[in-house]
Amino acid sequence: MLLWYVINTKPKKESQVERLFEEGGFTVYCPKYVREKRIGPFFPGYAFVQFEFPAQFQMVKYTRGVKRVVGNDDGPTPILEEIVMGIKAREQDGLVVFEKYGEEPAVGDEIEVVEGPFKNLKGIFRKEVGDNERVMILLNYVSYQGTLLIEKTKLKKI
């Protein structure tokens, strides 16, 4: 029976291991995400591989770039398919996406700044500016109304 297992790869060998398993006909999943405008592994040094234990264990264990199959003295530890599918469900365009502070705000939403010198300020999400990294918010305080440009990742929807 095919089950999912976690493999530990040698440093910076996730892509090589993924390619070798795909060429060998295995189902492999190495989630990726964008960090500082570069695509990298979501779990550096790890990947998920679906195989039959014990029949295919030696082949997986000795694949070039694999350091070990995660487990204990009894053998590799299978993981639930729901875990792998849960990670895949968070993907957009093949990359894992996660909201740092909950649901992403949209135009017209009430927001709160949660990081930086403007922390705890509340306002209205006005519009996105540029490449979706900066946004304009409208601040309303007593007798002051102004706009502020800020990174979208520093906001949370109220």
C-alpha positions as CSV (number, residue, x, y, z in Angstrom):
1,M,0.0,0.0,0.0
2,L,1.3,3.4,-1.0
3,L,1.8,5.8,2.0
4,W,3.4,9.1,2.4
5,Y,6.8,9.4,4.1
6,V,9.1,12.2,4.9
7,I,12.7,12.1,3.6
8,N,15.6,14.2,4.8
9,T,17.7,15.4,1.9
10,K,21.3,16.4,1.8
11,P,21.8,20.2,2.1
12,K,20.4,22.1,-1.0
13,K,19.6,18.8,-2.8
14,E,15.8,19.0,-2.6
15,S,15.3,19.8,-6.3
16,Q,17.8,17.0,-7.4
17,V,16.0,14.5,-5.2
18,E,12.6,15.6,-6.5
19,R,13.7,15.2,-10.1
20,L,15.2,11.7,-9.4
21,F,12.1,10.4,-7.7
22,E,9.9,11.8,-10.5
23,E,12.1,10.1,-13.1
24,G,11.8,6.9,-11.1
25,G,8.0,7.0,-11.2
26,F,7.5,8.0,-7.6
27,T,5.0,10.6,-6.3
28,V,7.1,13.2,-4.6
29,Y,6.1,16.5,-3.2
30,C,8.6,19.2,-2.3
31,P,6.6,22.4,-1.4
32,K,8.0,25.7,-2.4
33,Y,7.4,29.3,-1.4
34,V,8.7,32.8,-2.1
35,R,10.9,34.4,0.4
36,E,12.7,37.7,-0.2
37,K,11.7,37.4,-3.9
38,R,13.4,34.0,-4.3
39,I,11.7,30.6,-4.6
40,G,12.9,28.1,-2.1
41,P,11.8,25.0,-0.3
42,F,9.1,25.5,2.3
43,F,10.8,22.7,4.4
44,P,14.5,23.0,3.6
45,G,16.1,19.6,3.6
46,Y,12.9,17.7,3.5
47,A,10.4,16.3,1.0
48,F,7.4,14.0,0.9
49,V,7.6,10.7,-1.0
50,Q,4.9,8.1,-1.5
51,F,6.1,4.5,-1.6
52,E,5.4,1.0,-0.4
53,F,7.2,-0.1,2.7
54,P,9.1,-2.4,2.9
55,A,9.2,-3.2,-0.8
56,Q,10.5,0.1,-2.1
57,F,12.3,1.3,1.1
58,Q,15.9,0.4,0.0
59,M,15.4,2.2,-3.4
60,V,14.1,5.3,-1.6
61,K,16.8,5.2,1.1
62,Y,19.7,4.9,-1.3
63,T,18.5,7.5,-3.9
64,R,21.2,10.0,-4.6
65,G,20.8,13.1,-2.4
66,V,18.7,11.4,0.3
67,K,20.2,11.5,3.8
68,R,17.6,9.4,5.5
69,V,14.0,8.4,5.6
70,V,12.4,9.9,8.8
71,G,11.3,7.2,11.2
72,N,12.5,5.1,14.1
73,D,14.0,1.6,14.8
74,D,10.8,0.0,13.5
75,G,11.2,1.7,10.1
76,P,9.9,4.9,8.4
77,T,7.0,6.7,10.0
78,P,4.1,7.2,7.6
79,I,2.2,10.5,7.6
80,L,-1.4,11.1,6.9
81,E,-2.3,12.0,3.3
82,E,-4.4,14.9,4.8
83,I,-1.2,16.6,6.0
84,V,0.2,16.6,2.5
85,M,-3.1,17.6,0.9
86,G,-3.4,20.4,3.5
87,I,-0.1,21.9,2.5
88,K,-1.0,21.5,-1.2
89,A,-4.3,23.3,-0.5
90,R,-2.4,26.4,0.5
91,E,-0.7,26.7,-2.8
92,Q,-1.3,29.3,-5.4
93,D,0.5,29.0,-8.8
94,G,2.6,26.1,-7.3
95,L,3.8,28.1,-4.3
96,V,2.7,27.7,-0.7
97,V,1.0,30.9,0.5
98,F,0.1,31.7,4.0
99,E,-1.4,34.8,5.6
100,K,0.8,36.1,8.4
101,Y,-2.1,37.8,10.2
102,G,-5.2,36.0,9.0
103,E,-7.3,36.9,6.0
104,E,-5.8,39.3,3.5
105,P,-7.6,42.7,3.5
106,A,-9.4,44.0,0.5
107,V,-10.3,47.5,-0.6
108,G,-12.8,49.1,1.9
109,D,-11.9,46.7,4.8
110,E,-11.1,48.1,8.2
111,I,-7.5,47.3,9.0
112,E,-5.0,47.6,11.8
113,V,-1.2,48.0,11.5
114,V,0.5,45.2,13.4
115,E,4.2,45.9,12.9
116,G,6.5,48.8,12.8
117,P,6.3,52.4,14.0
118,F,2.6,52.7,13.1
119,K,1.6,49.6,15.1
120,N,-1.9,49.7,16.5
121,L,-3.1,52.5,14.1
122,K,-6.5,51.6,12.5
123,G,-7.8,52.7,9.2
124,I,-9.5,51.8,5.9
125,F,-7.7,49.8,3.2
126,R,-7.8,52.2,0.3
127,K,-5.9,50.6,-2.6
128,E,-2.8,48.6,-3.6
129,V,0.2,50.5,-4.9
130,G,2.8,49.0,-7.2
131,D,3.6,45.3,-7.2
132,N,1.0,44.3,-4.4
133,E,3.6,44.8,-1.7
134,R,2.6,48.3,-0.7
135,V,-0.8,49.6,0.0
136,M,-2.5,52.9,0.8
137,I,-4.6,53.1,3.9
138,L,-6.9,56.0,5.0
139,L,-6.4,57.1,8.6
140,N,-9.2,59.0,10.5
141,Y,-8.4,60.5,13.8
142,V,-10.2,63.3,15.6
143,S,-9.6,66.2,13.4
144,Y,-7.0,64.6,11.1
145,Q,-7.6,62.6,8.0
146,G,-4.5,61.3,6.0
147,T,-3.2,58.5,3.9
148,L,-0.3,56.2,4.6
149,L,1.7,54.0,2.3
150,I,2.7,50.8,4.1
151,E,3.8,47.2,3.3
152,K,0.7,44.9,3.0
153,T,2.4,42.3,5.2
154,K,2.2,44.6,8.2
155,L,-1.6,44.8,8.2
156,K,-4.4,42.6,9.5
157,K,-8.1,42.8,8.7
158,I,-10.2,43.7,11.7
